[in-house]
Amino acid sequence: MKKISALDWIALILIIVGGLNWGLVGAFKFDLVAAVLGSMSIVARIVYVLVGLSAIYGIFMLGKICKK
């Protein structure tokens, strides 16, 4: 069985953060990332972009896992 790389862990954590944030937005209209980092601050925007890139990476990783 292959070990999970550091990039895989980072992507997984960012996907979880993004999922939890969207859950909070949907349930309570509360954007945790914006509350912690500032509404559409450069740091918040970077986090949003990294979460999106992690989701894309997750899609490709899922494809690799399914092939095995």
MIKOLPA-859824 format. One line per 2 residues: number of its first residue (from 0); for each residue y, z, x of N, C-alpha, C. Coordinates in Angstrom, 2 decimals. Last residue first. Layout:
<rs>
NUM> Y,Z,X,Y,Z,X,Y,Z,X | ...
</rs>
This chain:
<rs>
67> 1.58,-9.43,-6.90,0.47,-8.74,-6.24,-0.47,-8.26,-7.27 | 3.52,-10.34,-8.59,2.65,-11.33,-7.96,1.44,-10.70,-7.31
65> 4.92,-8.04,-9.26,4.06,-8.66,-10.28,3.12,-9.70,-9.68 | 6.38,-7.59,-6.94,5.38,-6.61,-7.35,4.40,-7.26,-8.34
63> 8.13,-9.77,-6.94,7.19,-9.60,-5.84,6.06,-8.65,-6.22 | 9.57,-9.23,-9.30,8.80,-10.46,-9.17,7.76,-10.37,-8.07
61> 10.79,-6.87,-8.57,9.84,-6.86,-9.66,8.95,-8.10,-9.62 | 12.55,-7.88,-6.66,11.48,-6.96,-6.24,10.40,-6.87,-7.31
59> 14.26,-9.37,-8.28,13.44,-10.05,-7.28,12.30,-9.16,-6.80 | 15.37,-7.27,-9.79,14.67,-8.37,-10.46,13.75,-9.10,-9.48
57> 16.61,-5.77,-7.80,15.49,-5.20,-8.54,14.69,-6.26,-9.27 | 18.70,-7.46,-7.11,17.67,-7.18,-6.12,16.41,-6.63,-6.80
55> 20.15,-7.18,-9.50,19.63,-8.50,-9.11,18.51,-8.33,-8.09 | 20.74,-4.46,-9.30,19.96,-4.95,-10.43,19.35,-6.31,-10.12
53> 22.33,-4.46,-7.02,21.05,-3.74,-7.01,20.16,-4.20,-8.15 | 24.55,-5.83,-7.95,23.73,-6.45,-6.91,22.36,-5.77,-6.82
51> 25.45,-3.86,-9.79,25.05,-5.19,-10.23,24.17,-5.91,-9.22 | 26.04,-1.78,-8.01,25.04,-1.57,-9.07,24.55,-2.92,-9.58
49> 28.06,-2.99,-6.50,26.80,-2.60,-5.85,25.69,-2.36,-6.87 | 30.03,-3.27,-8.48,29.47,-4.46,-7.84,28.13,-4.13,-7.18
47> 30.55,-0.55,-9.05,30.07,-1.44,-10.11,29.42,-2.69,-9.51 | 31.48,0.29,-6.51,30.26,0.88,-7.09,29.70,-0.03,-8.17
45> 33.81,-1.24,-6.36,32.75,-1.44,-5.37,31.43,-0.90,-5.89 | 35.24,-0.09,-8.44,34.85,-1.50,-8.53,33.74,-1.83,-7.55
43> 35.64,2.46,-7.37,34.86,2.31,-8.60,34.38,0.87,-8.74 | 37.30,1.77,-5.22,36.00,2.39,-4.96,35.09,2.25,-6.19
41> 39.54,0.75,-6.49,38.77,-0.13,-5.62,37.39,0.45,-5.34 | 39.51,1.80,-9.94,39.97,1.91,-8.57,39.11,1.00,-7.70
39> 38.87,1.84,-12.65,39.00,0.54,-11.97,39.70,0.66,-10.61 | 39.70,5.10,-12.80,39.49,3.93,-13.65,39.87,2.66,-12.90
37> 38.00,7.16,-10.50,39.25,6.57,-10.98,38.97,5.28,-11.73 | 35.63,8.40,-9.89,36.26,7.60,-8.84,37.61,7.00,-9.25
35> 34.88,9.90,-12.16,34.75,10.49,-10.83,35.61,9.74,-9.81 | 35.44,8.25,-14.33,35.92,9.63,-14.34,35.90,10.24,-12.94
33> 34.10,5.91,-13.64,35.56,5.88,-13.74,36.13,7.30,-13.71 | 31.48,6.91,-13.79,31.98,6.33,-12.54,33.50,6.32,-12.55
31> 31.30,7.69,-16.50,31.21,8.68,-15.43,31.77,8.15,-14.11 | 32.76,6.99,-19.33,32.41,6.25,-18.11,32.46,7.23,-16.94
29> 31.94,7.54,-22.56,32.36,8.24,-21.34,31.84,7.49,-20.13 | 31.02,7.12,-25.14,32.23,6.42,-24.70,32.82,7.11,-23.47
27> 28.53,8.17,-25.68,29.69,9.07,-25.77,31.02,8.43,-25.41 | 26.61,6.11,-25.63,26.42,7.27,-26.49,27.71,8.06,-26.73
25> 27.59,4.12,-23.84,27.11,3.78,-25.18,27.05,4.96,-26.13 | 28.24,5.63,-21.57,29.26,4.80,-22.23,28.84,4.50,-23.66
23> 25.76,6.77,-20.97,26.89,7.63,-21.33,27.99,6.85,-22.03 | 24.37,4.42,-20.36,23.91,5.28,-21.44,25.02,6.21,-21.91
21> 25.79,3.53,-18.15,25.84,2.75,-19.38,25.33,3.55,-20.58 | 25.06,5.62,-16.38,26.46,5.41,-16.73,26.58,4.61,-18.02
19> 22.30,5.24,-16.19,22.82,6.48,-16.76,24.28,6.32,-17.19 | 22.30,2.70,-14.97,21.67,2.91,-16.27,22.18,4.17,-16.96
17> 23.62,3.24,-12.53,24.17,2.28,-13.49,23.60,2.47,-14.89 | 21.82,5.06,-11.40,23.21,5.46,-11.65,23.84,4.54,-12.69
15> 19.57,3.37,-11.21,19.52,4.57,-12.04,20.93,5.03,-12.39 | 20.53,1.50,-9.38,20.11,1.05,-10.71,20.06,2.23,-11.67
13> 20.93,3.17,-7.16,22.09,2.53,-7.80,21.74,2.01,-9.19 | 18.26,3.86,-6.61,19.22,4.90,-6.96,20.44,4.30,-7.67
11> 17.23,1.30,-5.98,16.69,2.07,-7.10,17.67,3.15,-7.55 | 18.73,0.65,-3.69,18.82,-0.18,-4.89,18.32,0.59,-6.12
9> 17.82,2.67,-1.97,19.24,2.58,-2.32,19.42,1.78,-3.60 | 15.08,1.99,-1.81,15.51,3.29,-2.34,16.97,3.25,-2.79
7> 15.21,-0.56,-0.64,14.59,-0.38,-1.95,15.04,0.92,-2.60 | 16.36,0.12,1.81,17.09,-0.75,0.89,16.53,-0.64,-0.52
5> 14.29,1.57,2.96,15.55,2.26,2.65,16.37,1.44,1.66 | 11.12,0.61,1.43,12.16,0.57,2.46,13.40,1.33,2.01
3> 8.02,2.00,0.78,9.30,1.60,0.18,10.37,1.69,1.26 | 5.02,0.64,2.17,6.01,1.70,2.05,7.29,1.13,1.44
1> 2.22,-0.83,0.53,3.42,-0.99,1.32,4.37,0.19,1.09 | -1.18,0.00,0.84,0.00,0.00,0.00,1.24,0.00,0.88
</rs>
